[in-house]
Amino acid sequence: MPPEPNIIDARGLVCPEPIHKTELAFRALAPGAPATVLATDPASPIDFEYWCLQKGHAYLGCTDRGAWLEISVCKMAPKGQ
């Protein structure tokens, strides 16, 4: 069974705060760990896609829950490891 995803609540925050909060949370996660970011900033899906591309993490998609967005990401190992 896959590990339970980590929940990062960034609701009410605007760019760049959801990314910053996720970066801080990723420090405690092992490579391969999934995470779900809860966000209300409508630009968050684009921001997280770009952030994952730049940092080498996996962007797994976004689900609109009406009052917030659930953005699925996965921490990847740094290149060369």
Buried (B, 14 or more C-beta within 10 A) or exposed (E): EEEEBBEBBBEEBBEEEBBEBBBEBBEEBEEEBBBBBBBBBEEBBEBBBEBBEEBEBBBBEBEEEEEBBBBBBBBBEEEEE
